[in-house]
Amino acid sequence: MHISMRKEVVGHTTGRIGLALLALVILAALAAPLLSGYDPFEQTPDALQSPSSTHWLGTNQVGQDIWSRLLYGARTSLAVGFGVATLSLLLSVLAGVPAALTGGWYDKILMRIVDVFIIIPVFVVVILVAAYIRPDIPALILLLGALSWQPGARVVRAQTLALKNRGHIQAARTFGARGWYLTIRHILPDLGPILLVEFIHGVRRAVFMEAGLAFLGIGDPGAVSWGIMMRNAMKFSYLDVWQWWLVPAGVMLSLTIIGLTFAGQAAEGALDPGLRGEAVA
């Protein structure tokens, strides 16, 4: 499966829009210290201020600059998104590829375990865990990653089953190639485009879940998060300043989700032209 994913995605209008939105969010995260002008954790006497030349989006209930927290919130969302997607994809490959190559009882038992984990509601498990511990960002990444790899494992297994019967892999087996050699030199390169699509959608799901959990009050209260910003803004909806606190965080979260969705759709179109909404330029 030799596909120039970069060329296909960039050549698709939806892909270009998605990449542009993602670039905007990533730029905001990387350039946060230069663009903000304030420490997002710094508390000042100027609490609940409206937007001004000093504080572009005003301040929250403890005088923290909302613009600064908006920019640094991009770092939290992207860190959780990329962290969870990476861990989930790694577990999917470690489960799906050996299951397909080994087959037999190992494949059957592992897939039944995957089936059990698929039906477990992730939000409920995270809420139950949060009742006993207050998960910080690294713990949240580990928890979400450990609970979201199962669908990807099924996709990886199915594609590996199709790949292992191809001529070049059968030839490598004939010459004595073992499982790890086949996986590293042949299976993973051919799985690359599909893994990229799974990674993009994994980032999207993780960003959305982190924001949702933070909005519900589950997560690290000391972190800068768009979900926490929106949750706190709702507490002050009786004041005129709440919309400057809520709407920008919602817009940034929406742009991130839309960018990842568009990029994922364009990548899927590269794998299956029938999914494209337009011809590739």
C-alpha positions in Angstrom: 0.0 0.0 0.0 2.3 2.7 -1.3 0.4 6.0 -0.8 1.8 9.5 -0.6 -0.3 10.6 2.3 1.1 14.1 2.4 0.4 14.7 -1.3 -3.1 13.2 -1.0 -4.1 15.2 2.1 -2.5 18.5 0.9 -4.2 18.0 -2.5 -7.6 17.8 -0.9 -9.5 21.0 -0.1 -10.8 19.6 3.2 -7.3 18.4 4.1 -5.8 21.8 3.5 -8.4 23.5 5.7 -7.9 20.9 8.4 -4.1 21.3 8.3 -4.4 25.1 8.4 -6.6 24.9 11.5 -4.3 22.5 13.2 -1.3 24.7 12.3 -3.1 27.6 14.0 -3.7 25.7 17.2 -0.2 24.3 17.3 1.3 27.8 16.7 -0.8 29.1 19.5 0.5 26.4 21.8 4.2 26.8 20.8 4.2 30.6 20.8 2.1 30.9 24.0 4.9 32.5 26.1 5.5 35.1 23.3 1.8 35.9 22.6 0.4 35.9 26.1 2.4 38.4 28.1 1.2 36.9 31.4 1.8 33.8 33.4 -1.4 31.8 33.1 -1.2 30.9 36.9 -0.5 34.5 38.1 -3.2 35.9 40.3 -3.9 39.6 40.4 -6.3 41.9 42.2 -8.0 42.6 38.9 -10.7 39.9 39.1 -13.6 39.5 36.6 -12.4 42.3 34.4 -13.9 42.9 30.9 -11.6 42.9 27.9 -9.1 45.8 27.7 -5.8 46.8 26.2 -4.1 45.2 29.3 -6.1 42.0 29.3 -7.4 41.2 25.8 -10.1 38.8 27.0 -10.4 40.1 30.6 -9.6 38.1 33.7 -11.2 35.3 35.7 -12.4 35.2 39.3 -8.9 35.2 40.7 -7.5 37.8 38.3 -5.8 35.4 35.9 -5.4 36.6 32.3 -7.9 34.7 30.2 -6.0 35.2 26.9 -2.9 33.6 28.5 -4.9 30.7 29.8 -6.6 30.3 26.4 -3.2 29.9 24.7 -1.7 27.6 27.3 -4.8 25.6 27.2 -3.9 24.5 23.7 -0.8 22.9 25.1 -2.8 20.8 27.5 -5.3 19.7 24.8 -2.6 18.8 22.3 -0.4 17.1 25.0 -3.3 14.9 26.0 -4.4 14.3 22.4 -1.0 13.3 21.1 -0.1 11.4 24.2 -3.3 9.3 24.3 -3.3 8.7 20.5 0.4 7.5 20.6 -0.2 5.2 23.5 -3.4 3.8 22.0 -1.8 3.3 18.6 1.2 1.5 20.2 -1.1 -0.9 22.1 -3.2 -1.4 19.0 -0.1 -2.5 17.0 1.2 -4.7 19.8 -2.1 -6.5 20.0 -3.3 -6.5 16.4 -0.2 -7.5 14.5 0.8 -10.5 16.6 -2.8 -11.7 16.7 -3.0 -11.7 12.9 0.4 -13.3 12.3 0.1 -15.9 15.0 -3.5 -16.9 14.6 -5.0 -19.9 16.4 -6.0 -19.7 20.0 -3.8 -16.7 20.7 -5.8 -14.7 18.1 -9.2 -15.9 19.4 -8.4 -15.2 23.1 -7.0 -11.8 22.4 -9.9 -10.7 20.3 -12.4 -11.8 23.0 -10.5 -9.7 25.4 -10.7 -6.8 23.0 -14.5 -7.4 22.7 -14.8 -7.2 26.5 -12.9 -3.9 26.7 -14.8 -2.4 23.7 -18.1 -2.5 25.6 -16.7 -0.7 28.7 -17.8 2.9 28.7 -14.6 5.0 29.0 -16.3 8.0 30.7 -17.8 5.9 33.4 -14.4 4.2 34.2 -12.6 7.5 34.3 -15.3 8.9 36.7 -15.0 5.9 38.9 -11.2 6.2 39.0 -11.5 9.9 39.7 -13.6 9.1 42.8 -10.5 7.5 44.3 -7.7 9.6 42.8 -7.4 13.0 41.2 -5.7 12.1 37.9 -3.1 14.6 36.7 -2.3 15.0 33.0 0.2 12.1 32.8 -2.3 9.8 34.7 -5.1 10.9 32.4 -3.1 10.1 29.3 -2.3 6.6 30.6 -5.9 6.0 31.7 -7.4 7.2 28.4 -4.8 5.4 26.3 -5.3 2.1 28.2 -9.1 2.3 27.5 -9.1 3.4 23.9 -6.8 1.0 22.0 -9.3 -1.8 21.3 -11.0 -0.5 18.1 -7.6 0.3 16.6 -6.4 -3.2 17.4 -9.3 -4.7 15.4 -8.4 -2.4 12.4 -4.7 -3.3 12.6 -5.5 -7.0 12.9 -7.9 -7.0 9.9 -5.4 -5.2 7.7 -2.5 -7.4 8.8 -4.5 -10.5 7.9 -4.9 -9.0 4.4 -1.2 -8.1 4.1 0.4 -11.3 5.4 -0.8 -13.2 2.3 0.7 -10.8 -0.2 3.6 -12.0 -2.4 6.5 -10.1 -1.0 5.6 -11.2 2.6 5.2 -14.8 1.6 8.5 -14.6 -0.2 10.2 -13.2 3.0 8.6 -16.1 5.0 10.0 -18.6 2.5 13.5 -17.2 3.1 13.1 -17.7 6.8 12.0 -14.2 8.0 10.6 -14.3 11.5 7.6 -12.4 13.0 9.5 -9.4 14.2 11.4 -9.0 11.0 8.2 -9.2 9.0 6.5 -6.7 11.2 9.2 -4.1 11.2 10.4 -4.4 7.5 7.1 -5.2 5.8 3.9 -5.0 7.9 4.4 -1.7 9.6 5.5 0.2 6.4 2.4 -1.1 4.6 0.2 -0.2 7.6 1.6 3.3 7.8 -1.3 5.2 6.0 -3.9 3.3 8.1 -2.0 4.0 11.3 -1.9 7.7 10.5 -5.6 7.8 10.0 -6.1 6.0 13.3 -3.7 8.4 15.0 -5.5 11.5 13.8 -8.9 10.2 14.9 -7.3 9.1 18.2 -6.1 12.7 18.8 -9.5 14.1 18.0 -11.3 11.7 20.5 -8.7 12.4 23.2 -9.0 16.2 22.9 -12.8 16.0 23.0 -12.7 13.6 26.0 -10.2 15.7 28.0 -12.3 18.8 27.5 -15.5 16.9 28.5 -14.0 15.4 31.6 -12.5 18.8 32.6 -15.9 20.4 32.1 -17.4 17.8 34.5 -14.7 18.6 37.0 -12.6 15.4 36.5 -8.9 15.9 35.9 -6.1 18.0 37.2 -7.5 21.2 38.7 -4.1 22.8 38.6 -3.8 22.4 34.8 -4.8 25.1 32.2 -7.6 23.5 30.2 -10.3 24.7 27.9 -12.8 22.4 29.6 -11.9 23.9 33.0 -12.2 27.4 31.6 -15.7 26.7 30.3 -16.8 25.0 33.5 -15.6 28.0 35.6 -17.3 30.5 33.2 -20.7 28.9 33.8 -20.4 29.7 37.4 -20.4 33.4 36.6 -23.1 33.5 33.9 -24.9 36.2 35.9 -22.1 38.6 35.1 -21.3 40.4 31.8 -17.8 39.0 31.6 -18.6 35.3 31.3 -19.0 35.2 27.5 -15.4 36.4 27.1 -14.4 33.5 29.2 -16.6 30.8 27.7 -16.8 31.5 24.0 -13.1 31.8 23.1 -12.4 28.5 24.8 -15.3 26.9 23.0 -14.1 28.3 19.7 -10.6 27.1 20.1 -11.8 23.6 21.1 -14.1 23.6 18.1 -11.4 24.6 15.7 -9.1 21.9 17.0 -11.8 19.2 16.6 -12.8 20.5 13.1 -9.2 20.6 12.0 -8.5 17.0 13.1 -11.8 15.8 11.6 -11.1 17.4 8.2 -7.5 16.1 8.2 -8.8 12.6 9.1 -11.4 12.7 6.4 -8.9 13.7 3.8 -6.5 10.9 4.9 -9.4 8.4 4.7 -10.1 9.6 1.2 -6.5 8.9 0.3 -7.0 5.3 1.4 -10.4 4.9 -0.2 -11.2 7.3 -3.1 -14.8 6.5 -2.8 -14.9 8.4 0.5 -13.8 11.7 -1.2 -16.3 14.4 -1.5 -14.3 15.9 -4.4 -11.6 15.1 -6.9 -8.1 15.4 -5.7 -6.3 18.4 -7.4 
